[in-house]
Amino acid sequence: MSIFKHGAEPKSWREADEFLGVRGSIIVANNTVMMRATMNQSSASHRLFWPILVMLHGHVVVEYCFDGAVYINHCGWTTRTTRDRIERFAPVEILGSREWRVRLPDGRTLPFEGNMRAVPPDILRRHAAPIEVDMMLSGDVEEDHA
């Protein structure tokens, strides 16, 4: 049982952030939790804002990043439940039953071999809203003084 009406699930970092509000995590379906990532759970080495994860049985199946990227991963479990959670919380459609293929938002279909970026950079440039950052990160950028 989901807490969302069908089709109303978050599909981006901004939607997930708005849904979570001040909460660190919330159960969104059976055995499925949406939560703000910590450094150990994220596949990113550095992010301005930590990703938001959708976890099924403790495995990250969808990762929303602040820059608009969305990563999907079946974690080796190509089950109906994994497929359902990925399709509900990521902007993709999974095709096939034994050999999964992923239809991306731009219409391309690719083999789904595990961990992949579901929203490619060319889609990000066309559809992502501009991000304004009003803070400086000190010490995070190495300058080349050659």
C-alpha positions in Angstrom: 0.0 0.0 0.0 1.4 3.4 -1.0 0.8 6.7 0.6 0.6 8.3 -2.9 -2.2 8.3 -5.4 -1.2 6.4 -8.5 1.1 8.6 -10.6 1.7 11.2 -7.9 5.0 9.8 -6.6 8.1 12.1 -6.6 10.2 11.6 -9.7 13.0 14.2 -9.0 15.1 15.5 -6.2 13.0 18.7 -5.9 9.7 16.8 -5.7 11.2 14.3 -3.1 12.7 17.2 -1.1 9.3 18.9 -1.0 7.6 15.7 0.0 10.1 14.9 2.8 10.1 18.4 4.2 12.0 18.3 7.5 11.7 14.6 7.9 14.8 12.5 7.4 12.9 9.5 6.1 9.4 8.1 5.6 7.9 4.8 4.6 6.4 5.2 1.1 5.2 1.6 0.4 5.6 -1.9 1.8 9.3 -2.5 2.6 10.1 0.8 0.9 11.6 3.9 2.5 12.4 7.4 1.1 15.2 9.0 3.0 17.9 11.7 2.8 21.2 10.1 2.1 24.3 10.2 4.3 27.8 10.2 2.9 28.1 6.4 3.3 24.9 5.6 1.4 25.4 7.9 -1.6 27.1 6.9 -4.8 28.3 10.5 -5.1 31.6 11.5 -3.7 30.5 15.1 -3.2 27.2 16.9 -3.7 26.1 20.3 -2.8 23.0 18.7 -1.3 23.0 15.0 -0.4 20.9 12.8 -2.6 17.5 11.4 -1.6 17.1 7.7 -1.8 14.3 5.2 -2.4 15.3 2.0 -0.6 13.6 -1.4 -1.0 14.6 -4.0 1.6 17.6 -1.8 2.4 18.8 -1.6 -1.2 19.0 1.8 -3.0 16.7 1.3 -6.1 16.3 5.1 -7.0 18.7 7.9 -6.2 17.6 11.5 -6.8 20.5 14.1 -7.1 20.2 17.8 -6.6 21.6 18.4 -10.1 18.6 16.7 -11.6 20.2 13.3 -12.2 18.3 10.2 -11.3 20.0 6.9 -10.8 18.3 3.5 -10.8 19.6 0.1 -9.7 17.9 -3.3 -9.4 20.7 -4.4 -7.0 20.5 -7.9 -8.6 16.9 -8.4 -7.8 14.9 -8.4 -11.1 11.5 -8.9 -9.3 8.1 -7.5 -9.9 8.4 -5.4 -6.7 11.8 -4.0 -7.7 10.4 -3.1 -11.1 7.3 -1.5 -9.5 9.3 0.7 -7.2 11.7 1.9 -9.9 8.9 2.7 -12.3 6.9 4.5 -9.6 9.7 6.6 -8.3 11.9 7.2 -11.4 11.0 8.8 -14.7 11.5 5.5 -16.7 9.6 2.5 -18.0 11.0 -1.0 -17.7 10.4 -3.3 -20.6 10.8 -7.1 -20.9 10.4 -9.8 -18.3 13.7 -11.8 -18.2 16.1 -9.3 -19.8 15.1 -5.8 -18.6 15.4 -2.8 -20.9 14.8 0.8 -19.8 12.9 3.4 -21.7 14.4 6.8 -20.8 12.5 10.1 -20.7 13.9 11.0 -24.2 12.4 7.8 -25.7 15.7 5.8 -26.0 15.7 2.2 -24.9 18.8 0.7 -23.3 19.7 -2.6 -21.6 19.2 -2.4 -17.8 22.3 -4.1 -16.4 22.1 -2.7 -12.9 23.2 0.7 -11.7 22.6 3.4 -14.4 21.8 7.0 -14.8 18.2 7.3 -15.8 18.2 10.9 -16.7 21.1 11.6 -19.1 22.9 15.0 -19.2 21.2 16.1 -22.5 17.8 15.6 -20.9 19.0 17.6 -17.9 20.0 20.6 -20.0 16.7 20.7 -21.8 14.3 20.1 -18.9 16.0 21.0 -15.6 15.1 24.3 -14.0 18.1 26.5 -13.5 19.7 26.0 -10.0 20.7 29.1 -8.1 23.2 28.7 -5.4 23.8 31.5 -2.9 26.6 29.9 -0.9 30.3 29.5 -1.4 32.0 26.2 -0.7 35.4 26.9 0.7 38.3 24.5 0.2 36.4 22.2 -2.2 37.9 23.5 -5.4 41.5 23.0 -6.3 43.0 25.8 -8.4 45.6 25.3 -11.0 48.3 28.0 -10.7 50.5 26.8 -13.6 
